[in-house]
Amino acid sequence: MPATLDCPRCRTRLPAQAAFCPHCGADVTGIAHLPPPPPAARRASGGISGRRIVLFLFALIVLLFGTLSVLLYALHKPAVLPPPPRDPNRPMFSR
């Protein structure tokens, strides 16, 4: 039997003879004292989690839309018009 066990509610490391978790108050008397699973069994999929894939795809879409919007703006931005010609008969500054 291991000398410690984990609380099922808060995952705090507890001594094997503990009846309650001092951190969250959970009853740990009926918990089987099993050794931790081997490292290979902890992650059965062995790959990247679904949450990371969704986050990566979201970031990729945002990056692509941002790049596309900058390119479209650069290609279709309005031309800068020169100022209208000045009338030589009109004074430059008025009082």
N, C-alpha and C positions, 0 to 999 in steps of 0.2 A: 504494500500500500504506500502511495507517495506521502511525503510529509506535508504537502500543501494541496489545495484544490482551488478552483476559480468559482467565484460567485456567479450563478447563472444570470442574474439581473444586471450587475454592474461590472463584472469581470475583474473584481478585486481579488488578489491572491490572498487566500485564507489558510490558516493551519488546518490540518486534517481533522482535528477533534472539535472544530468550531460548530456551534449549533445555529448561530445567526451571523449574518454579515455585519460587521461594525460600521461599514460605510453606508449601506442602503437599508439594512434591517431585514433582508430577505432570510427566510428559513432555509438553511442548507443541510438539515439533518437527513433528508431523504436522497441526497445526491450520491450517486455511485462514485466511488473514488477510483476513476479510471486514469491510466496514464495518458498524456496528451497524444494525439494522433501523429504518425510520422510526417515529416515535411512533405512528402509526395502526396499524401492523402488530404492535406489541408486545402489544396486547390485542385479539385478534381478536373477542372477544364484545362488547366495547364496553359491557358492563353490569356489574352487581354479581356478584362471584364466588359460587359455590355455598356456600363455607364461611361467608361473611358472612350469607347468607340463612338457613342452618341456625342460626347463632348468634343471629340476630335472632328467629327463630321460637322457639328455646329460651327466650330471655329473655322473650318475650311470654307463653309458656305459664306460666313460673314466676310472672310478675307477675299473670296472671289467676287462677291457683290461690291465690296469696297473698291477693289481694283477696277472692276468693270465701270463703276460709276465715275471714277477719276478719269479713266480713258475716254468715256463718252463725253464728259464735260470738256476735256482737252480738245477733242475733235470737233465738237459742236458749240463751242463757246461763242458768244456774240462778238462780232468784229468791233474793235474800238474805233469810233468815228473821230476824225479830227475836229477841232473846234470850228465853228462857222467863221467865214472870213469877216474881218473887221471893216466896218464902214469908215473910209478915210475922212468923211465929212463930219463924223461924230467925234466929240472929244473923248479921249481915253478915260479921263476921270471926271466925274461930275461933282459939283459942290452942292 
